[in-house]
Amino acid sequence: MIDEKGYQSWASGINNRAPSNRIPEGSARDMLNLDPGPLLRSRVGYEKKLPTTNARAIASLGHRVIFVDGTELTELDTHTDAVRVLGTIAGAGPVAFAGHNSELFISTVNETLRYDGQLREWGVPDVTVQPPAGVASVTEGRRLYAMTYVNQYGEEGGTVAAASVPAGELTITVPTLPAGCTARIYVSALNGRTLYYQTEATAAGPIRVVRPVDYTATLATMHMRRPKPCVFLASAGAVLAMASGDTVNITEPLWPHLVNYEARFIQYPSEVGMLLAGLHGMYVSADKCYMVTNAETESPQQSGVLDYPAIYGTGTILPTGEATWVTRYGVAIESRDSREGILEPTKPQFVVGNHVSGASGFVEYDGGQRLVATMKRSEGQGTLAACDYFEAEVIRP
C-alpha cells in the first residue's frame, strides 16, 4: 500500500541537499521552468521585440536599450520601438557596459566609447612623447615643459613626464593634432617643478614662449592616461572601475576619461570574474569575493566577504540597488543593512555545483520578482539542462 500526501505550498522551492526521501514540506526535489509559491506556475516566457542575428551584450539607458548584434552597436527606443545603428564595433570578444552620471560607458576588445544620445570616444588622446623644443638666448637654470590635448568637449587628456630644457626663449613645435583637439602648453618657473598653463594651439606648428607669463592654472593630468579596453565595468560613486585580467583600475574622481594606471589600481591573486557596484561598496570576485569601499579616495579599503568566487558572468544589480551573484552554493545577495553583509538564502537547501560561466537577470511579472540565471557546467550535464523524457507504468499480473 502506498501512502500519498498532498502539499499545499511549494514556497520553499528546490531542495537538493536533503535526502530524497526526506524533502522538507514546502519544497521540491527539482523544478523545471516552474516558479515556486503557494501554487506551481509555469515560468513566464518572453516577447520578441526585435530579431537579431548575433546578439551578445545588452544594457539600458533610461528608456533606451543598447545592444550589440554582430558588429553593430544598436539602440532600441522602448517608447517608440524605433531602432537605429549607433556605430560599428569589434565583432567578437567581451563587451562591458556601465551607466555613470546619465551616460553609458562601453568597452569592447579594442574600443572605449561613451553614449548619452550621441556616441563618441571615451577618453582623450594621450601625449606619449613631449614635442621637440628649441631654446634661444640661453640663460642659467632650467625649465620643464609639457603638452596635453583637449577634445571638443573641453576634456583634457594625460601626458607623460615633462621634458627639461635650458632656460631662455622657448619654441615648442606642436605636431599634427588629433581630430577635434587643441593642444595646451605648460611651462614651469625657473628651476621649478610645477608646470603652469601658458597657451593653447589650434594647429600644428611652432609656439614661442619667451618666458612663462601665467602662474595661475597648473597641469593636473601628468602621468594619467585615457581608459583602456576592459572586461568588466562598474560605476562606484564619482569613479568608474575597470577590470581586466587580475587587476581593477579606477578612474580619477569626477574625471571618467582619465586613469592613473601607476597608482589607482587593485591587484588580485587570480583573474577577476565579476565587478559590481552595490549599495555599500564595490564587489570583486577573483580567488574569492571581496568588497571595496572608498574607491573614490586615494586609499580604498578592501575586505573579504565570501571564501569562494562568483560564477563568472552571473553578477547583476537588482532594481533596488543590491548587488547579487551566483556561487557554487547558490545565490549571494548584498543585504540592505550593511551590518548583515552578504546573505546566502538558498545555501542551506540548494547547491548549484561547479560551473565555468553563466548569466543572470531580474524578471518582474504579475507581482512576482525573480532572479533568473543560466550556467555552463564545468563538466557533464548542467543541473539547469532540460531533456526529452517519457513516463511509463508497469503492471505486473
C-alpha positions in Angstrom: 0.0 0.0 0.0 1.3 3.4 -1.0 0.6 6.4 1.3 0.0 9.7 -0.6 0.5 13.1 0.9 -0.7 16.3 -0.6 1.3 19.6 -0.5 -0.5 22.9 -0.2 2.6 25.1 -0.8 5.9 25.0 -2.8 7.1 28.3 -1.5 10.5 26.9 -0.4 11.4 26.0 -3.9 14.1 23.4 -4.8 15.9 21.4 -2.1 18.6 19.2 -3.5 20.6 18.9 -0.2 18.1 16.9 1.8 17.9 13.2 1.3 15.4 12.3 -1.5 13.1 10.5 0.9 13.0 13.4 3.4 12.3 16.5 1.4 11.1 19.3 3.8 7.5 20.3 3.5 7.0 23.2 1.0 10.0 22.1 -1.1 10.5 20.1 -4.2 13.5 17.9 -5.2 13.7 19.6 -8.6 11.7 22.0 -10.8 12.0 22.9 -14.5 10.6 26.2 -15.8 8.3 26.5 -12.8 8.0 29.3 -10.3 7.6 28.2 -6.6 4.9 29.6 -4.5 1.6 28.6 -3.0 0.8 27.1 -6.4 3.2 25.9 -9.0 3.1 28.1 -12.1 4.8 27.9 -15.4 7.7 30.4 -15.6 6.8 33.4 -17.7 8.1 33.3 -21.2 9.2 36.2 -23.4 8.0 38.6 -26.1 10.2 39.1 -29.1 10.8 42.8 -29.6 13.4 42.7 -32.3 15.0 39.9 -34.4 18.8 39.8 -34.3 21.5 37.6 -35.9 24.1 37.5 -33.2 23.1 39.5 -30.1 25.7 39.1 -27.4 25.5 42.1 -25.0 22.8 44.4 -23.7 22.4 47.4 -21.4 19.9 50.2 -20.8 20.0 54.0 -20.5 16.7 55.5 -19.5 14.0 54.3 -22.0 16.7 53.2 -24.5 18.1 49.7 -24.8 21.6 49.5 -26.3 22.8 46.1 -27.5 25.4 44.5 -29.7 24.4 42.5 -32.7 27.4 41.1 -34.6 29.5 44.2 -35.3 26.7 46.7 -34.8 26.0 48.7 -31.7 22.3 49.3 -31.9 19.7 51.3 -29.9 16.1 50.4 -29.4 13.8 53.1 -28.1 11.2 51.3 -25.9 8.8 54.3 -26.1 8.6 54.3 -29.9 10.1 51.0 -30.9 12.5 52.9 -33.2 15.8 51.2 -34.0 19.0 52.8 -35.1 22.6 51.6 -35.5 24.9 53.8 -33.4 28.2 52.5 -34.8 30.3 49.6 -35.8 32.4 47.8 -33.1 34.6 44.7 -32.8 32.7 41.6 -33.9 34.0 39.3 -31.2 35.3 39.5 -27.6 33.8 40.8 -24.4 31.6 43.9 -24.2 31.2 45.8 -20.9 28.7 48.5 -20.0 28.3 50.9 -17.0 25.8 53.7 -16.5 27.5 56.6 -14.9 26.2 60.2 -14.5 23.4 59.7 -17.1 25.8 58.3 -19.6 26.5 54.8 -20.8 30.2 53.8 -20.9 31.1 51.0 -23.2 34.2 48.9 -23.6 34.9 46.3 -26.3 38.0 44.3 -27.0 39.6 47.3 -28.7 37.3 50.3 -28.3 36.3 52.6 -25.4 33.1 54.6 -26.1 30.5 56.7 -24.2 26.9 57.4 -25.1 24.3 59.9 -23.9 22.2 60.0 -27.1 25.3 60.6 -29.1 28.1 58.0 -29.4 31.7 59.3 -29.1 35.1 58.3 -27.9 35.6 57.7 -24.2 38.9 59.5 -23.4 41.2 62.0 -25.0 44.4 61.0 -26.9 47.5 60.8 -24.7 50.7 62.7 -25.2 53.2 59.8 -25.1 56.2 61.9 -26.2 56.7 65.6 -25.5 57.1 67.7 -28.6 60.5 68.9 -29.7 61.6 72.3 -28.4 64.3 74.8 -29.3 65.9 77.4 -26.9 67.3 80.7 -27.8 69.1 83.3 -25.6 70.0 80.6 -23.1 70.4 81.7 -19.5 71.3 79.9 -16.3 68.9 77.4 -14.9 66.3 75.0 -16.5 62.6 74.8 -17.1 60.2 71.9 -17.6 57.5 71.9 -20.3 54.7 69.5 -21.3 51.8 69.4 -23.7 48.3 67.9 -23.4 45.4 67.5 -25.9 41.9 68.9 -25.2 38.9 67.5 -27.1 35.9 69.4 -28.4 34.0 68.7 -25.1 36.7 70.5 -23.1 38.1 67.3 -21.6 41.9 67.4 -21.1 44.0 64.3 -21.7 47.0 62.9 -19.9 50.7 63.4 -20.6 54.0 61.6 -20.0 56.7 63.1 -17.7 57.7 66.7 -18.5 60.8 67.4 -20.7 63.6 69.6 -19.3 65.4 72.3 -21.3 67.8 75.2 -20.5 66.1 78.5 -19.6 65.7 81.0 -22.4 63.3 81.8 -25.2 61.4 78.5 -25.7 59.9 77.5 -29.1 57.8 74.3 -29.0 56.9 72.6 -32.2 53.3 71.3 -31.9 52.7 68.1 -34.0 49.7 67.3 -36.1 46.7 67.5 -33.8 44.2 64.6 -33.3 40.9 65.3 -35.0 38.8 67.7 -33.0 41.6 68.5 -30.5 43.6 71.5 -29.5 47.0 71.4 -27.6 47.8 73.1 -24.3 51.4 74.1 -23.5 52.6 74.1 -19.9 55.9 75.5 -18.7 57.5 75.7 -15.2 59.0 78.6 -13.4 62.8 78.9 -13.5 64.2 75.7 -11.8 60.6 74.9 -10.7 58.8 71.6 -10.6 55.2 72.8 -11.1 54.0 73.4 -14.6 51.7 76.2 -15.5 49.4 76.7 -18.4 50.7 79.2 -21.0 48.9 79.0 -24.3 46.7 76.8 -26.5 47.4 75.8 -30.1 44.7 75.1 -32.6 47.0 73.9 -35.3 50.4 72.2 -35.8 53.5 74.5 -35.9 55.9 76.4 -33.6 54.7 78.0 -30.4 57.1 80.6 -28.9 57.2 81.1 -25.2 59.7 83.9 -24.3 59.1 83.3 -20.6 56.2 82.0 -18.6 53.6 84.8 -18.1 50.9 83.0 -16.2 51.3 81.2 -12.9 47.6 80.5 -12.3 46.5 77.2 -13.8 48.6 74.2 -13.1 49.0 70.9 -15.1 46.7 68.4 -13.4 46.9 65.4 -15.7 50.5 64.4 -15.5 51.1 60.6 -15.7 47.4 60.0 -16.5 46.0 58.1 -19.5 42.8 57.5 -21.4 40.9 54.3 -20.3 42.0 51.1 -21.9 39.6 48.3 -23.1 38.4 46.1 -20.2 36.3 43.1 -19.5 34.1 44.4 -16.6 32.9 48.0 -15.8 31.2 49.4 -12.8 30.1 52.9 -11.6 31.1 53.5 -8.0 30.1 56.9 -6.8 32.3 59.5 -8.5 34.5 57.0 -10.3 34.4 54.2 -12.8 36.1 50.9 -12.1 37.5 48.7 -14.9 38.7 45.1 -14.6 40.9 43.2 -16.9 43.0 40.1 -16.1 43.8 40.2 -12.4 43.6 44.0 -12.0 40.9 46.5 -11.2 41.8 50.1 -12.3 39.9 53.1 -11.0 39.4 56.4 -12.9 40.1 59.8 -11.4 37.2 61.2 -9.2 34.8 63.2 -11.5 37.2 62.6 -14.4 35.9 59.4 -16.0 38.1 60.0 -19.1 41.4 59.7 -17.1 43.2 56.8 -15.2 46.5 56.8 -13.4 47.5 53.3 -14.1 50.5 53.5 -11.9 48.6 54.5 -8.7 44.9 53.8 -8.9 44.7 50.0 -9.1 44.0 46.9 -7.1 45.6 43.6 -8.0 44.2 40.1 -7.1 45.7 36.6 -6.9 43.7 35.4 -9.9 41.6 36.6 -12.8 38.7 38.9 -12.0 35.4 37.2 -12.8 32.9 39.8 -11.5 32.9 43.5 -10.8 29.7 45.1 -9.3 28.9 48.4 -7.5 26.2 47.8 -4.9 24.6 49.7 -2.1 27.5 49.6 0.3 30.6 49.1 -1.8 32.1 47.5 -4.9 32.2 43.7 -5.1 35.0 41.9 -6.9 35.3 38.1 -7.5 38.8 36.6 -8.1 40.1 33.7 -5.9 37.2 34.7 -3.6 34.7 37.6 -3.2 35.8 40.9 -1.9 34.2 44.3 -1.0 36.0 47.5 -1.8 34.9 50.8 -0.1 36.1 54.4 -0.5 37.0 53.7 -4.1 36.9 57.5 -4.8 39.7 58.2 -2.4 43.5 57.7 -2.5 43.2 54.8 0.0 40.4 52.3 -0.9 39.7 49.7 1.7 39.1 46.0 1.0 37.7 43.1 2.9 36.8 39.5 2.1 33.0 38.7 2.0 32.9 35.1 0.8 35.7 32.5 0.8 34.8 31.3 -2.7 34.3 33.1 -6.0 31.3 34.0 -8.0 30.4 32.0 -11.1 31.8 34.0 -14.0 29.3 36.3 -15.6 26.4 35.9 -13.1 26.7 39.2 -11.3 23.9 41.7 -11.7 22.3 44.7 -9.8 18.7 44.4 -8.6 16.3 47.3 -9.3 16.6 48.3 -5.6 20.4 48.6 -5.9 21.7 45.5 -4.2 24.5 43.5 -5.8 23.8 39.8 -6.4 25.6 36.9 -8.0 25.6 33.1 -8.1 28.3 30.9 -6.4 28.5 27.1 -6.4 26.4 27.3 -3.2 23.6 29.3 -4.8 22.5 33.0 -4.7 24.6 35.6 -2.9 22.9 38.9 -2.3 24.0 42.1 -0.6 21.9 43.0 2.4 20.3 46.4 2.6 21.6 46.5 6.1 25.3 46.9 5.8 25.8 45.1 9.2 24.5 41.9 7.7 27.0 41.7 4.8 26.3 39.2 2.1 23.3 36.9 2.5 23.1 33.4 1.0 19.4 32.5 1.4 19.5 29.3 -0.7 22.7 27.8 0.6 21.0 25.6 3.3 18.8 23.8 0.7 20.3 24.2 -2.8 23.8 23.5 -4.3 24.4 24.8 -7.8 27.7 23.0 -8.2 30.8 24.0 -10.2 30.2 26.0 -13.4 32.6 27.8 -15.6 30.4 30.7 -16.6 26.8 31.9 -16.7 24.5 34.9 -17.0 21.7 36.2 -14.8 18.9 38.8 -15.0 16.0 40.1 -13.0 12.4 39.4 -14.0 9.3 41.0 -12.6 5.9 39.6 -13.7 2.4 39.6 -12.2 3.7 40.9 -8.9 6.4 38.3 -8.6 10.1 39.1 -8.7 12.7 36.5 -9.8 16.4 36.4 -10.3 16.8 34.0 -13.3 20.2 32.5 -14.0 21.7 30.1 -16.5 25.1 28.5 -16.3 27.6 26.3 -18.1 28.7 23.4 -16.0 32.4 22.7 -15.6 31.9 19.1 -16.9 29.0 16.9 -17.6 25.4 17.9 -18.0 24.3 21.0 -16.1 21.6 20.9 -13.4 19.6 23.5 -15.4 19.5 21.5 -18.6 16.3 20.0 -20.0 15.8 16.9 -22.0 13.1 14.8 -23.5 11.5 12.2 -21.3 8.7 9.7 -21.0 6.7 8.2 -18.2 5.5 4.6 -18.1 3.6 2.4 -15.7 4.4 -1.3 -15.5 1.7 -3.5 -14.1 2.7 -7.0 -13.1 0.0 -9.7 -13.0 
